[in-house]
Amino acid sequence: MRKNHYIFTSALIGCCLVLLPFSGIGQQRGGPAGEFPEDQAISTLGNGDDHPRFMLMAPPAANLDQYRNGPFNAPINTCTNWENGNLNAQQAHYIEGWSVPYRCVMTDLPLNTSITLVLGYDIRHSSKNALDYLTYYHRMSPHDIFCDANHHSPECVTPAAGAFTTFPIPAPSSAGSPMPGMPTASFNSLPAAERLMVLYGGTITGIAYGTQGDLNASQSETTISVTFTVTQSTATLAWGGHIATRVDWGEGNAAAGISGSPYHMRLKSWNLNNLGNTDRSLSAGAVGPPCVVSGPSNVCANSTQEYCVTNQSGITYNWTVSGGGATIVGSNTGNCVTVQAGNGNYTVMVALTTDNGFCSDCSKEVTVEPIGVCSIDGEDVICPGTTSHHCAPPGGTSYSWSVSGGGSISGPSDQECVTVIAANSCNTSYTLNLSVGGPNCGSTCTKTVLVKDDAPPSISCPVDITLNCGASTLPASTGSATATDNCDMSPTITSTDNTIAGSCGAATINRTWRAEDNCTNSSTCLQVITVNPAPQAAFTNLPGNIAIDCDDAPPSGTMLAYSNGQAGACAIAGNATGQIAGNHNECGGAYTESWTFTDECDRTITHSRTISVNPAPQAAFTNLPGNIAIDCDDAPP
């Protein structure tokens, strides 16, 4: 039967060393996961299986580092150049508004145990704002602001290797702040990815402020608690300390301008053992002033502009300008400079040098716009209700049209040309207003367009015409006038007649045609219609030649018919007379009967016929005795 063997492990909990039995036969260092982490120091007591073994574990420890990225003109970019101590201008370079990278490397941590670490940092130092809140550990942008022309990219910063988790940092308080809303507004303006704390080798479960310092005090500290669990005995917590900037707090309120080391980060305590108070400081000489050039980015050609940076004590300024024919007018050593633009784009740059030689610079690219040439073409007079087209000179950087009065813009108003619809009323106007060019270089002009119609319609009369008496004289038969107008597509056409009557139904009609447009402009033309007199009457149904016996009486009561085939005004009245020529009693002879019709126009028409008188008839016996027979001795009857 085998003996049981025991191994005792020692763990420091608080200030006590505890021996923990470990059962098993022949157990070696690095047993099941969670029992003996590889990076824990182990001490074995005893020889062979007949003696118990003991494991001695080191107490949990934490070290605070800050990142040493070298001086601004000789940056260090190894990614892991962490400093377990204080930093000065020969070791680091930072700019107000950046964040100083910090890490806490923790060793011999208990696994699966909730750990709370308390950090402290100075928000106020020597009555100035120092580290006003916490951020993500890597915030060093913009980075191309150093006078060293080769230093343009942020240094690489790597807190640790392996997997990590993140947790949002809560916003700091602005209670009692001399600058309303600060530092909360500055913190909240950061992207969410820049408001995270990072833990390598574990999981952060909570972050909460302990005490938040007085924003008006000469010296003030804020504390924050970070709670987490680890999955390995060595873990690294990483974060950043935001360097308060005069951009947020106002000139003279940032700690970068004081002497000494105002930027302090501390490990205050944790819930594992006596951590002590570890303090890391950064000197003000390692922090440069912010550099942001204010002034217009778009200017007019040949214009004069002013550019400035914040006026900061202890700073020497050196302004330069390049490109586009631009020049500096006056001094270039103040916090502001005056630049005379040329015709091309230019860059204005300033270098800020502190008393200890820290040099940062910044610049602004300026676009130079040509001064817009403003003029408006198009019609000066247009018809009511019509559309007109107006254009500005080509090549402008921008166009802005508007109209007032009797017109409205149809379509876009920001192009080279514009379309305007005139009001549908006579004798008015509209005014076009135009701005050409950019926001700084625009020029303006106007154009007034009259909305009226002075031109009368052009009218064309139908041809003169001659009609027979009684024919229709209406325009449908005699033709109508036509008209065109420069404005009115359908001018109104009317006519009036002046009739001069003649005899026998004849007439002359002077027909005046009139065309009028919408603006009461008119024109006329004359059509002459001639009506012929009524046609001369003609006899109808006249009796023809006849023959009568010698002893017949002349015919009497013969009806004479006549007509001119017209009615109404063209009907012809008159008198008809008849006479007989010759002896109508002469047997075997003839005589003439004639009629004459004289109409009211004194026109005469005559018709005649011949009446023949038959010769007297041959005598004929009457009552002649008939054949008879008598006796021989009778006397003749």
LUMLOZA-634872 format. One line per 5 residues: their letters; for each residue x negated, z negated, y negated of C-alpha. Coordinates in steps of 0.5 Angstrom, whole numbers, plus 500, padded with zeros to 3 digits. Each point is the difference from the previous one (the first is absolute). Example, Ala and Ser with C-alpha at 12.3 -4.5 7.8 and 13.67 -1.06 7.14 Angstrom:
// LUMLOZA-634872
as	475/484/509; 498/502/493
//
This chain:
// LUMLOZA-634872
mrknh	500/500/500; 497/502/493; 499/495/494; 504/501/494; 495/502/494
yifts	502/498/493; 497/503/493; 501/497/494; 501/503/493; 498/497/494
aligc	505/502/494; 499/497/493; 507/499/497; 499/497/493; 494/496/501
clvll	500/498/507; 497/503/506; 504/501/506; 498/501/507; 505/504/503
pfsgi	500/501/508; 500/507/503; 502/500/507; 497/506/505; 494/501/504
gqqrg	494/504/498; 504/502/493; 495/503/495; 500/501/493; 506/505/498
gpage	505/498/504; 508/502/499; 501/503/493; 502/494/496; 495/495/503
fpedq	493/502/498; 500/505/495; 493/504/500; 498/498/493; 500/492/501
aistl	494/496/501; 500/497/507; 496/494/503; 500/499/508; 498/493/502
gngdd	498/499/508; 497/504/505; 504/503/506; 507/499/503; 499/492/501
hprfm	500/499/492; 505/501/495; 499/505/495; 501/499/492; 501/506/495
lmapp	499/498/493; 504/504/494; 497/501/493; 505/497/495; 504/505/496
aanld	497/503/494; 501/505/494; 496/503/495; 502/504/493; 496/506/498
qyrng	501/505/494; 498/507/500; 493/502/497; 500/507/498; 494/500/496
pfnap	499/501/492; 504/506/497; 494/505/499; 497/498/508; 507/499/504
intct	499/498/507; 505/503/505; 498/498/507; 508/498/501; 498/493/503
nweng	495/497/494; 504/493/500; 497/494/496; 501/493/502; 498/498/493
nlnaq	501/501/493; 499/507/496; 497/502/494; 499/506/496; 494/502/504
qahyi	504/500/506; 507/502/499; 504/505/495; 508/499/499; 504/502/494
egwsv	506/496/497; 506/502/504; 497/501/507; 500/495/506; 494/496/502
pyrcv	500/501/508; 500/493/504; 499/499/507; 501/493/504; 496/501/507
mtdlp	503/494/504; 497/498/507; 501/496/506; 508/500/499; 505/498/504
lntsi	504/505/503; 508/501/500; 500/494/495; 503/500/493; 494/500/495
tlvlg	501/499/492; 495/501/495; 500/498/493; 497/505/495; 498/498/493
ydirh	498/505/494; 500/499/492; 505/503/496; 497/497/494; 493/499/498
sskna	497/498/493; 507/501/497; 500/507/503; 504/504/506; 495/501/506
ldylt	503/501/507; 507/501/498; 503/502/507; 498/502/507; 500/507/503
yyhrm	498/504/505; 492/499/501; 498/508/498; 503/501/493; 494/504/496
sphdi	503/505/497; 499/504/495; 493/500/502; 497/506/496; 500/496/494
fcdan	492/498/500; 495/503/496; 496/502/506; 502/507/501; 499/500/508
hhspe	505/494/501; 507/502/500; 503/498/507; 502/492/502; 495/497/505
cvtpa	502/499/507; 502/493/502; 501/498/507; 502/493/501; 500/500/508
agaft	500/504/506; 506/501/504; 508/500/500; 503/496/494; 507/498/497
tfpip	503/500/493; 504/496/496; 503/500/493; 498/496/495; 505/497/496
apssa	501/501/492; 496/495/496; 505/496/495; 500/502/492; 503/493/498
gspmp	497/498/494; 496/506/499; 497/502/493; 501/507/502; 508/500/502
gmpta	500/503/507; 493/499/501; 497/500/506; 506/502/504; 501/507/496
sfnsl	493/502/502; 501/498/507; 506/503/501; 498/507/497; 494/500/506
paaer	502/505/506; 503/496/506; 494/501/504; 495/497/494; 504/493/501
lmvly	498/498/507; 496/495/503; 496/502/507; 499/496/506; 495/503/505
ggtit	501/497/507; 507/497/499; 506/500/497; 502/497/493; 507/497/500
giayg	501/497/493; 497/500/493; 502/495/495; 498/497/493; 498/493/500
tqgdl	499/499/493; 500/505/494; 495/499/495; 502/499/492; 500/506/497
nasqs	498/497/493; 495/495/503; 492/500/498; 499/500/508; 505/501/505
ettis	500/501/507; 506/503/505; 500/499/507; 503/504/506; 501/498/507
vtftv	499/505/506; 503/499/506; 498/504/507; 498/500/507; 494/503/503
tqsta	499/504/507; 493/499/500; 496/494/498; 496/504/494; 505/503/495
tlawg	499/502/493; 505/500/494; 499/505/494; 503/500/493; 498/502/493
ghiat	500/496/494; 503/504/494; 495/500/494; 505/498/494; 499/506/495
rvdwg	501/500/492; 505/506/501; 505/495/503; 498/494/496; 498/502/494
egnaa	493/501/496; 496/493/501; 504/498/505; 496/502/506; 494/496/503
agisg	496/506/501; 497/499/493; 498/492/501; 493/498/502; 499/497/507
spyhm	504/501/506; 508/499/499; 502/504/506; 501/494/506; 503/501/507
rlksw	500/494/505; 502/498/507; 504/493/498; 502/498/507; 503/501/507
nlnnl	504/497/505; 494/500/505; 495/495/498; 496/498/494; 499/507/496
gntdr	496/498/494; 501/503/494; 496/507/500; 500/503/493; 497/507/498
slsag	499/503/493; 499/506/497; 497/501/493; 503/503/494; 494/504/499
avgpp	502/504/506; 507/502/498; 500/506/495; 506/501/495; 505/505/501
cvvsg	500/507/497; 506/504/499; 500/505/494; 507/500/497; 501/506/495
psnvc	504/507/501; 499/504/506; 503/506/497; 498/502/493; 500/506/496
anstq	495/505/498; 495/498/494; 504/493/500; 497/493/498; 501/495/506
eycvt	498/492/501; 498/497/506; 499/493/502; 499/495/505; 501/492/499
nqsgi	496/497/495; 496/495/504; 495/495/497; 493/501/503; 500/507/501
tynwt	497/506/497; 503/507/500; 497/507/501; 505/505/499; 499/508/502
vsggg	504/506/500; 499/506/504; 503/507/501; 505/504/496; 496/500/494
ativg	502/493/498; 496/496/496; 500/492/498; 502/499/493; 496/494/497
sntgn	498/494/504; 499/500/508; 498/492/501; 507/497/498; 506/499/505
cvtvq	503/506/497; 498/507/499; 502/506/496; 500/506/503; 501/507/497
agngn	503/505/505; 497/507/501; 504/506/503; 499/497/508; 501/494/504
ytvmv	495/495/499; 498/493/503; 499/494/496; 496/494/504; 497/493/498
alttd	495/496/503; 501/492/499; 494/496/501; 500/492/500; 495/496/497
ngfcs	497/499/507; 499/508/501; 506/501/504; 503/507/499; 506/503/501
dcske	503/506/498; 507/504/500; 502/507/497; 507/504/499; 501/507/501
vtvep	503/503/494; 504/507/500; 500/504/494; 506/504/499; 500/506/495
igvcs	505/499/494; 506/503/502; 502/506/495; 507/500/499; 505/506/498
idged	506/502/502; 502/508/501; 507/503/502; 506/502/496; 502/497/493
vicpg	507/502/500; 504/500/506; 507/501/502; 505/495/501; 501/497/507
ttshh	494/505/502; 493/498/504; 493/500/497; 493/500/502; 495/496/496
cappg	492/499/502; 494/496/498; 493/503/500; 497/500/507; 495/495/503
gtsys	503/494/497; 499/493/504; 507/498/500; 506/503/496; 506/496/498
wsvsg	506/503/497; 507/497/497; 505/503/496; 505/498/494; 506/503/497
ggsis	504/505/503; 496/502/507; 498/497/506; 495/501/505; 501/503/507
gpsdq	495/498/505; 493/497/500; 498/497/493; 492/499/502; 498/507/501
ecvtv	497/505/496; 507/504/498; 506/497/499; 508/503/501; 505/498/495
iaans	507/501/500; 503/501/493; 507/496/498; 506/505/500; 501/500/493
cntsy	498/504/494; 496/498/494; 496/494/503; 493/499/502; 495/496/505
tlnls	493/498/499; 495/500/506; 495/494/500; 494/501/504; 494/496/501
vggpn	494/503/503; 494/497/504; 498/493/503; 502/493/498; 494/500/495
cgstc	500/507/498; 507/502/499; 502/504/494; 507/502/498; 504/505/497
tktvl	507/502/499; 504/507/499; 507/500/497; 505/506/503; 506/502/497
vkdda	506/501/504; 504/505/497; 502/507/500; 500/505/493; 501/507/504
ppsis	506/503/500; 502/503/507; 499/508/500; 507/503/501; 501/507/503
cpvdi	507/504/498; 503/504/505; 500/508/498; 505/502/495; 506/504/503
tlncg	506/505/499; 507/498/503; 506/504/501; 506/497/497; 503/495/504
astlp	494/499/504; 498/492/501; 495/498/495; 498/493/503; 493/499/502
astgs	501/500/507; 501/508/498; 496/501/495; 494/495/502; 497/494/498
atatd	494/497/496; 494/497/503; 495/495/497; 494/496/502; 497/494/497
ncdms	493/497/500; 503/493/501; 507/501/503; 501/504/506; 507/501/499
ptits	502/501/493; 507/500/498; 503/507/498; 506/501/496; 503/506/497
tdnti	505/502/494; 503/506/498; 502/504/494; 505/505/501; 501/506/495
agscg	507/504/502; 500/507/499; 506/505/501; 503/502/506; 497/494/504
aatin	493/501/498; 496/494/498; 493/498/499; 498/493/503; 494/497/497
rtwra	498/494/506; 495/495/497; 496/497/506; 497/493/499; 495/496/504
ednct	499/493/499; 495/495/503; 500/492/502; 497/499/493; 505/504/496
nsstc	495/506/499; 504/507/500; 500/507/499; 505/506/500; 501/507/502
lqvit	505/505/498; 504/505/505; 504/505/497; 506/502/505; 504/507/497
vnpap	507/501/503; 502/507/499; 507/502/497; 506/501/505; 500/507/503
qaaft	505/505/498; 507/500/503; 502/505/505; 506/503/502; 503/498/506
nlpgn	506/503/505; 501/506/495; 505/505/502; 497/506/501; 502/508/499
iaidc	508/501/502; 504/506/500; 507/500/497; 506/505/500; 501/504/494
ddapp	507/497/498; 497/493/502; 499/495/495; 493/497/498; 498/494/505
sgtml	501/494/496; 499/493/501; 493/501/503; 496/493/500; 493/501/498
aysng	495/495/503; 493/498/498; 494/495/501; 493/498/499; 499/496/506
qagac	499/494/496; 503/493/499; 500/495/495; 495/501/494; 499/507/502
aiagn	507/502/501; 501/506/495; 507/501/497; 502/506/496; 505/505/499
atgqi	502/506/504; 504/506/497; 503/507/503; 502/507/497; 502/506/503
agnhn	497/507/498; 504/506/502; 507/502/501; 502/497/506; 507/504/500
ecgga	496/507/501; 502/502/507; 494/502/504; 495/497/495; 497/493/499
ytesw	498/495/496; 495/494/499; 502/493/500; 494/495/497; 499/493/499
tftde	495/496/496; 497/493/500; 497/497/495; 497/493/501; 498/494/496
cdrti	493/503/499; 503/506/497; 498/504/507; 504/505/502; 502/503/506
thsrt	505/506/502; 503/503/506; 504/506/500; 505/504/506; 503/506/500
isvnp	507/501/501; 502/507/503; 507/503/499; 502/504/505; 503/507/499
apqaa	508/501/499; 502/501/507; 503/507/503; 508/500/499; 504/500/506
ftnlp	507/502/502; 505/495/501; 507/500/503; 499/507/502; 505/503/504
gniai	499/501/507; 501/506/505; 507/502/500; 504/506/504; 505/504/496
dcdda	504/505/502; 499/507/498; 505/500/495; 498/494/497; 497/500/493
pp	494/496/500; 500/493/499
//
